[in-house]
Amino acid sequence: MDKIRIRGGRPLSGNITIGGAKNAALPLMAAGLLTAERLVLTNVPLLADIQTMAILLRNHGVAVATPGNDGRTLSIGGPIANIEAPYDIVRKMRASFLVLGPILARTGEARVSLPGGCQIGARPVDLHLKGLEQLGAEIRLDAGYVLASAPQGLQGATIVLPFPSVGATENLLMAASLANGQTILANAAREPEITNLAECLVAMGARIAGIGSDRLTIEGVPCLHGATHAIIPDRIETGSYACAAAITGGAVHLRGGRADHLGAVVRTLAEAGVEIREEDGGLSVSRRNGLHGIDFITEPYPGFPTDMQAQLMALMSVAEGASMITENIFEDRFGHAAELRRMGANIKVHGASAIIRGTPMLSGAPVMASDLRASFGLIVAGLAAHGETTVNRVYHLDRGYEAVEQKLAACGADIERVAA
């Protein structure tokens, strides 16, 4: 199993190109199940999760091709020959569960394994299932699978989500696009990736109003057609490299990064002493003076994203003063705190909150990634640490970040991938 080895202490300087957003690409790929015609996606990131979703779509009988030479264009479409999403595939990635709504809406039945993914606490799918039931689906669970049927087709309904779940919003939005009548999806999640999905569905012939708001109105149509659609830049990758630049005291230009997609991240980093400026088709990141401790809470968009929590914890571990992070989205997402403590960070976890007291210097150490975003958090820490840091279990990293060691090395980091 590969490892990432870092020798810290070098300020980053240079340009990093931000790839397409993983969290936008995966639901967009699932949307390809809504039509027999070709959905062509551009700006596709080269990630393990993309390959997993492609395997799943092919399992359903749908053709997935890469017509471009660089693999950054995907063509998806064709008849659905198999309605079952098997455990062996779905367990690898939670986003696989997003095929449920499209398959059910298009064929009237679906059999989908309950999902897996990073071990960051319980992430129940009850909001997905209750929403589909409100659309007229019959749902039952059998041996770890969701069995859904709607032989007369899905019917429009008013669905009020008790929490603005991203996955539930995506699944229900896709299903409602082919339902009979009008669906109102209230308290919907507002992440840029959902806007990207809704805009793609409209390009495919869906009728959706309220895009970008927490109230989506969908007028169901009998069928959708093919389209070509671009995946937005990855806001979490953007924020992650901003933290890497900040902790090293460097200056980096993030090509393609969009401040309007970062929500509270820009404001939070500014409070910590990090300057982010829009220029030259991207974002320039630098540190004004020292880093300052801050308090923040993870919240649904446009609040601070839970997917940036580990990277900010690493940054705050060397900031002046104390910081407090409250994790409001997942109940078990502080696994990286223990690994940062191995590097000399002063972090105490109390339930849903972590108190970080900044230390002048971290020390390199062997550490183990507990999930995808924790992987990058440990890399952020390693870039600033004295000595050598080895990050183990980087298969997590490869699920969501493309060519990390190459991008950072091009900006002056002493970093390499080491085969086990």
Secondary structure, 3 states (H helix, E strand, C coil): CCEEEEECCCCCEEEEECCECHHHHHHHHHHHHHCCCCEEEECCCCCHHHHHHHHHHHHCCCEEECCCCCCCEEEEECCCCCCEECHHHHCCCHHHHHHHHHHHHHHCEEEEECCCCCCCCCCCCHHHHHHHHHCCCEEEEECCEEEEECCCCCECCEEECCCCCHHHHHHHHHHHHCCECEEEEECCCCCHHHHHHHHHHHHCCCEEECCCCCEEEEECCCCCCCEEEECCECHHHHHHHHHHHHHHCCEEEEECCCHHHCCHHHHHHHHHCEEEEEECCEEEEEECCCCECCEEEECCCCCECHHHHHHHHHHHCCCECEEEEECCCCCCCCHHHHHHHHCCCEEEEECCEEEEECCCCCECCEEECCCHHHHHHHHHHHHHCECEEEEECCHHHHHHCCCHHHHHHCCCCEEEEECC
